[in-house]
Structure formats: C-alpha cells, structure tokens
Amino acid sequence: MKQRIHYVVTDDQVRLAWAEMGRGLPLVKAATWLTHLQYDLESPVWAHWLRFFGEHFHYLRYDERGCGMSDWNVGDLALARWVEDLENVVDDAGLDRPFALLGISQGAATAIRYAVRHPRRVSHLILYGGYAVGGHKSDNPERRALYKAVMEVVGLGWGSDNPAFRQLFTSRFAPQGTPAQIDWFNELCRRTTSAKNACALLQARGGIDVRDDLARVRVPTLVLHCSHDQIAPLSQGKLLASQIPGATFVQLDSPNHVLLEQEPAWREFQEAVLEFTGQSFTGVAADAALMAALTARERTTLALLCEGRSNAQIAWHLGIAEKTVRNHISHLYRKLGVRSRAEAIVMAYKHPPLG
C-alpha cells in the first residue's frame, strides 16, 4: 500500500515525520513505542495493522520525537511534548472534519489528553493495550520492580550486538511471536532509536499518570485490551473503561501486547473497531472479495477509470472499439454491484491494488 510521508517542525525545532495512506474516515494514531514509517511497511509484526487501517480509513501516523524518521537528537521527551506533537501533526495534515483517534499502549495517554483538549475534533476515541498509570507510578510493587528491571536491561544492552538484551524486552510484546517476528522486533529496536533515547523514553513512560483526565473525556470511547498483556496489565484497560464516561470495553483473548495476524483476537479487534466507527466488517470483506475476483482486463479497465480516462481513451489504450468499452464497463459495474463510475472508483480506492 502506498503512503505519503511529510515533515512538520515543532516550536522547539524538532522535525516530526508523519505519513498518510488510504481514504475514508480520517483516523490518526498517536505515536507509540518504536515505529519507523518506512520500515514498518515490511514488518511481520505491524504490516497487517497498516493494511487494515489503510484499507478502511484515511490513516495518519507519525514517528515520535527521538525515533524512526523523526529527529533523534531532542532534549524534551516528556508527555506534555507528546500531546503537542500530536497537535502539530493533526494541524499539518489540515483535516477538515472530526477524526477517529487511536491510542495504543502509552499512546493511549496522549490520545486521552488530546481528546480532553479538543473534544470537537475527535469523533471516536479508540484505546488499545493502553494504561493510565506508568510502571513507576503503579500502586503494584511487583509492576514497579519489573519496570525498573526492564529499564536496567535496556540501559545495559540496547546498543549491543548481542540481541539477548533486547529480546528480554521485546519478547514481552508478542510472547506468541514466531522467531522471525521476534528477530524483526529486535532489529526494529536498533534501527529505530538510540540507547540513550530508549532509556529516556522508558523513563517518561514510567511516569505517565492521566487518571485525573479520564472523567473529563467527552467523546465516544472504545477500550480494547488483551487478557494476558505483559506490557499493560488488564487492570489498566479496565481502569480506562470504568473511568471514561460511557466507554465500551472489549476484552480480547491473547497474551500479546501487539496482536498478530494469525490469532483470532486480531479479527475480533477489526470487527470491534469497524462496528464502533460505523462500518460493516462483513460488507467491507465482501467488497474486497469482489475486487479480488476481477479479471486482469477488468482490473485494467478499472484502473483507467480511476485515472479519469474517457471511454474513447480507454478504447485506444486497450485497442478495442468504444462500444466494446461501454459493454465492458456495464459488466464491470454489475460485477461490483455499483451504479456509476464514481462508485466504482470509490470501491477501487478502498481496496487497492488495482493490478
């Protein structure tokens, strides 16, 4: 799937890289742990997430300060800056309608604070694997001790050639991950940020506390959380859902913090998100199946329609009579269940590639 990458400069002169793909309802993802806008496209861990959101939404995401394609040499990595960075990306995107806001893991805290500040800009708030209280602030002594231990491991071995240090950290994100997926996550760590930034970001995440903000959320909210998440305890998901007015809670049966494509919980996640945002998973899947059933000639014809070609231009391109093109297009409309060129183009953009 194609994406367009942009840069915006913050008031403290940090360049943030953000990307957009797809069409439809705008959905913005608050930055989360360790992303790389380009590298994630080939990821066995994140690629299915990108496909899902890119196929069903106008999907915007960005690399947080200190990571990925954004500037690494930055001084301030505190939560307040995370919210301001999200504001900068949204403003730079020039969205002219309310958008869905997705907060994953520590991105949930950023999304919550943004929604409190800008309730009229957010149509739907989706929180997955999120937490209101970071490891340093937790009332649970075991969670505090574990978080401290993880920070020590990261500090010792992040930049090391020995992947064992990073694997102690990354394996908790996807305990059911294949060796290839875990290896990719380990490599992502090294590609995405420096050891210094990794420690600073973990320190900042440990200090998260947005409990006082939860009751102030005034937008429709969906909270999804895996039953045995080792990064964000299930109790944190329940806390978010119980304290945000009117929130809907969906518990997913998985030990993974990052849902993997092959597990049943991934489909449940997709269904819940599409239903919450007013879409039909069955309808979308059916449209995709129709597109997949097109012949090579039909895909070519549809691609030319999307380019704005007239029937005469399509006839010249295909080397056939204009009357034959009209017959092809009528058959194509019937096959896709659409009534016009515009409807066919919309469906094509929702389900690329055209081939």
Secondary structure as UniProt FT lines:
FT   STRAND          4..9
FT   TURN            11..12
FT   STRAND          15..21
FT   STRAND          26..29
FT   TURN            37..38
FT   HELIX           39..42
FT   TURN            44..46
FT   HELIX           47..56
FT   STRAND          58..62
FT   TURN            65..66
FT   TURN            68..69
FT   HELIX           79..93
FT   STRAND          99..104
FT   TURN            105..106
FT   HELIX           107..117
FT   TURN            119..121
FT   STRAND          122..128
FT   HELIX           135..137
FT   HELIX           141..157
FT   TURN            158..159
FT   HELIX           164..170
FT   TURN            171..173
FT   TURN            175..176
FT   HELIX           179..192
FT   HELIX           195..206
FT   HELIX           211..214
FT   TURN            215..216
FT   STRAND          221..226
FT   TURN            227..228
FT   HELIX           234..243
FT   TURN            245..246
FT   STRAND          248..252
FT   TURN            261..262
FT   HELIX           264..276
FT   TURN            277..278
FT   HELIX           281..292
FT   HELIX           296..306
FT   TURN            307..308
FT   HELIX           311..318
FT   HELIX           322..336
FT   HELIX           341..350
//
